[in-house]
Amino acid sequence: MPEDEGKYRINVVAQKTGISAATLRAWERRYGIPVPRRTESSYRVYSDDDVALIERVRSLCGDGMSPSEAAKVVLSEASQPIEHAHLGDPYEQVREQIVNAVERFDPDGIEMSVNRALTLGSASVICEQVIVPVMFRIGQLWHSGDITIAQEHIATQLLETTARKLIGLLQPPPGSRRVLLGCFAEDEHALPLYGIALHLAEASFRTLMLGARTPPAAIRQSVQHLKPACVGLSVTLAPPPHRARELVDAYADACGDTPWVVGGQGSEALASLVQERGGLVVPHDDVRQTIRSIETLIARRRRGAKTH
């Protein structure tokens, strides 16, 4: 028998991993994680690889995943592992795997590769390094005619669903400081909002997502009823000058005394308009600076409120 084929009884594994024997048996029965070797007397004996799988599931559960979700990720990881040491940048590899699956019109392949991406780091890192860049690349492929609108929509839905799940894992409890997030009225590129939402969640902000094509009226109603600490707007393509001024004025009026920031690739073109109306343009390529700017604006508003 190979040395590592099976050398730990279930009670020993329970002590090593902190997972009870009953839970280990349940994971094996429900999810096939792991499937230990059996002795002639039908005792389970676990290898070091089995123990590593259990510890990986435990780690993912500790990050907020359900056992069933964690088991799917670990099984996907085990069936098609990313060889970090030999294949270079693991983020680049998984990005290519997702894009290739989109080009093949393979939803199952997209989902499998996205699940693999979930093993590569924290939620915010995964969104920054995988989800947002992949969506940008898919948008380019669609604009160039290399993929169909159906392929683009399927990929977008799968990736946005993943991003929402990641945010859900990190969201602070109700009652935490709120940040309202939306896109400019004609802007359909909502995915960058998920990246900032993940970083805001890590900074103990609870994000309220209005998504793509958010009109000023929706901002006004949300500010009035939800009382956010800040409003964040994303713009990927700056609107024409006359429309830009109209929208900036409308958003400024909708926010009222609530601090508001504008980010995204098209935000620099709007900087002077936004600043004239009391808003702040934040760098689209520096999320941490964006978080610091939001913290500063909120603190300044609180200090101002105390003096009145």
Residue, then its C-alpha position, 0 to 999 in steps of 0.5 A: m500500500p502506498e504510504d499516503e493511501g490511508k493512514y488516519r482513522i476518522n477520529v484522528v482526522a476529526q482532531k486534526t481538522g476540528i471537524s467532527a466525525a459525524t460531519l465528516r461522514a455527512w460530507e462524504r455522503r452528501y458531497g463526496i468530500p473526501v472519499p476515504r479508503r476502507t479497510e477490510s473491516s470497513y474502517r475509514v482511513y484518510s490520507d494526507d490528501d484527504v485531510a487537505l481537502i477537508e481543511r480546504v472545505r473548512s477554510l471556505c466555509g469559514d469565509g462564508m460559503s455553505p458546505s455544498e458550495a465549498a465542496k463544489v469549489v474543491l471538487s472543481e479545483a481537484s478535477q482541473p487544478i491550476e498549477h501555480a508554480h508552473l503555469g505563471d500567473p494563476y489569475e491570467q490563466v483562469r481569465e483565459q479559461i473563462v474567456n475561452a469558454v465564452e467563445r465556445f458558447d459553453p456555460d458549464g465551462i464558464e461556471m466551472s472556471v469561475n468556481r475555480a477562480l473562487t479558490l485564488g484569493s479574497a472576494s475583492v481580489i477575485c473581483e479585481q483580478v478576474i471578474v472585472p477584467v473578464m467582463f471588460r474583455i468580453g465587452q471588447l469581443w462583443h463590440s468587435g463581433d467576435i462573440t454574439i449578444a447571446q454569449e455576452h449575456i450568458a457570461t454577464q449573468l454568470l459573472e454578475t451572479t458570482a459577484r453578488k454572492l461574493i458581496g453577500l459573503l462580506q456584507p456587514p450586518p444591517g445598521s452598518r453605514r450605507v453606501l448607495l451605488g449606481c451607474f449614470a443614466e445611460d450607462e449599462h456597465a454595472l460590473p465595476l460597481y461590484g468591485i467597489a462594493l466588495h472593497l466597501a464591504e471589507a471596510s464595513f460599509r453596507t452597499l445598496m446596489l441600484g445597478a445600471r442606468t440609474p436615473p437621478a430620480a431613483i437616487r433622490q428617492s433612495v437618498q430620502h428613504l434610505k439615508p445613505a452615508c454616501v452615494g457612488l456613481s459610475v460612468t464608463l463612457a462620458p455623455p456628450p457635454h450638454r447631457a453631462r451637465e444636465l445629469v451632473d446637476a440632476y444627481a447633485d440635486a438628488c444627493g442634496d447634503t449627502p456626500w457623492v462621488v463619481g468614478g469609472q473610466g469616463s469620470e475624468a471628463l466630468a471632473s470640473l462639472v462634478q466638482e462645481r456641484g460639490g461632488l468628488v471624482v475618484p480614480h477608477d484605477d485606485v480602489r483604496q484611494t476611493i475608499r479613503s476619499i469616501e471615509t474622508l467625505i463622511a467624516r467631514r459631513r459628520r463634523g459639519a453636522k455637529t457644528h450646526 
